[in-house]
Amino acid sequence: MKGIQVFKSVLAASAIGSLLMTSTATQAIEQPSYVVVQSNDVYEIRKYEPYIVAEVVVPGPEADAGNQAFSLLGGYIFGKNKGERKLEMTAPVVQTPVTSSASTKIDMTAPVVQTPTSNGFLVQFMMPSAYTLATLPVPTDPQVKLRQVAGKTVAAHRYSGSWSQSNYDEHLNILKAALAKAGVKTQGEPLYSRYNAPFTPWFMRKNEIWFNIQP
């Protein structure tokens, strides 16, 4: 989907995908905090709080960008970092002091953000809210960067079904028409969000399309 910012759950890395066995399991994964300020049958207007991401730039092409990035981001969250704590993947954030040379495992969150850039694709993994930039472990791979993303307001349209281009286009048009009718001013490209593993049955998948709303 050329020119589209793509939100993806941690799907491509097999170690991550194995944790998203069902839609119920997906619901247990932390997602960015937001407040619904308006809703109707087509979309919600959501206000998201600031959040921290680990990000990498990969060359692509677009179809391969997720796999290229997930090997780096997955490595970071599974311990390729300069950590001072150990966090269990299947529990609430539990911290145990260890030496500064130890690695840290970081709890799962969703989704991952993929954005076209002039140099390829910027892929971001959202960090658990328990962390700050000061407390996150430092990546050992220099390609992985940490930064805070400002809060924002989006219009989000949720739909189920396959990840096909035709299904996406159908629902993108539904959202665009509803926003235009309501006079909602958007900015930037649409954001495509996937929250389930590839082996989730198509009728159980949660997909969303977002537009950033002009302030």
Secondary structure, DSSP 8 states (H G I E B T S, - for coil): -TT-EEEE-S-SSHHHHTT--SHHHHHTSB---EEEEEE-SS-EEEEE--EEEEEEEE---HHHHHHHHHHHHHHHHTT-EE-SB---TTSS----B--TTS------B--EEEEEETTEEEEEEE--TT--TTTS-EESSTT-EEEEE--EEEEEEEE-S---HHHHHHHHHHHHHHHHHHT--EEEEEEEEE-S-TTS-GGG--EEEEEEE--
